[in-house]
Amino acid sequence: MGLVRLVVILIIAWLIYSTTRRWLASLDQKWDQKKSGRSEKIETMVSCAYCGLHVPQNEALQAQGKYYCSSEHQKRAESS
């Protein structure tokens, strides 16, 4: 009985080890995908023609080939 018990314990330990190893590898792979996904979403930054503040291009207001951080700055630049 002692030998059978030892073999069963070794099999259970090996199953726990291999399952944990696969689980950690899958977490690592998901983490790498998240990190690489972030780097693909880098946006172009543009400078406000009025105050010089840098804002993402998709959030900036564009008028006459210039970018502005807000409609107020766009109006002030047009009136000056």
C-alpha positions as CSV (number, residue, x, y, z in Angstrom):
1,M,0.0,0.0,0.0
2,G,2.9,2.4,0.7
3,L,4.1,2.3,-2.9
4,V,0.7,2.8,-4.4
5,R,0.1,5.8,-2.1
6,L,3.4,7.3,-3.1
7,V,2.6,6.9,-6.8
8,V,-0.8,8.5,-6.4
9,I,0.7,11.4,-4.5
10,L,3.3,11.9,-7.2
11,I,0.6,11.9,-9.9
12,I,-1.5,14.4,-8.0
13,A,1.5,16.7,-7.5
14,W,2.5,16.5,-11.2
15,L,-1.1,17.3,-12.2
16,I,-1.2,20.4,-9.9
17,Y,2.2,21.5,-11.2
18,S,1.3,21.2,-14.8
19,T,-2.1,22.8,-14.4
20,T,-0.5,25.8,-12.5
21,R,2.2,26.1,-15.1
22,R,-0.3,26.2,-18.0
23,W,-2.5,28.7,-16.1
24,L,0.5,31.0,-15.4
25,A,1.6,30.8,-19.1
26,S,-1.9,31.8,-20.3
27,L,-1.9,34.8,-17.9
28,D,1.6,35.8,-19.2
29,Q,0.3,35.6,-22.8
30,K,-2.8,37.7,-22.0
31,W,-0.5,40.3,-20.3
32,D,1.7,40.4,-23.4
33,Q,-1.3,40.9,-25.6
34,K,-2.5,43.8,-23.5
35,K,0.9,45.5,-23.5
36,S,1.2,45.2,-27.2
37,G,-2.3,46.4,-27.8
38,R,-1.5,49.6,-25.9
39,S,1.5,50.5,-28.1
40,E,-0.7,50.2,-31.2
41,K,-3.0,52.9,-30.0
42,I,-0.5,55.7,-29.9
43,E,-2.1,58.9,-31.1
44,T,-0.5,61.8,-33.0
45,M,-0.2,64.9,-30.7
46,V,-0.7,68.4,-32.1
47,S,0.1,71.8,-30.6
48,C,-2.6,74.4,-30.1
49,A,-1.9,77.4,-32.4
50,Y,-3.1,79.7,-29.6
51,C,-1.6,78.5,-26.3
52,G,0.8,75.7,-27.4
53,L,-0.8,73.0,-25.4
54,H,-0.4,69.5,-26.9
55,V,-3.6,67.5,-27.4
56,P,-4.4,64.3,-29.3
57,Q,-5.1,65.1,-33.0
58,N,-8.5,63.4,-32.9
59,E,-9.6,65.7,-29.9
60,A,-8.2,68.9,-31.4
61,L,-10.3,71.4,-33.3
62,Q,-9.0,72.2,-36.8
63,A,-9.5,75.5,-38.6
64,Q,-7.6,76.9,-41.6
65,G,-4.9,74.2,-41.3
66,K,-4.2,75.0,-37.6
67,Y,-5.2,73.0,-34.5
68,Y,-6.7,74.3,-31.3
69,C,-7.3,72.8,-27.9
70,S,-10.7,74.4,-27.4
71,S,-13.3,76.4,-29.3
72,E,-12.5,79.4,-27.1
73,H,-8.9,79.4,-28.3
74,Q,-10.1,79.0,-31.9
75,K,-12.4,82.0,-31.6
76,R,-9.7,84.1,-29.9
77,A,-7.1,83.2,-32.6
78,E,-9.6,84.1,-35.4
79,S,-10.5,87.5,-33.8
80,S,-6.8,88.5,-33.3
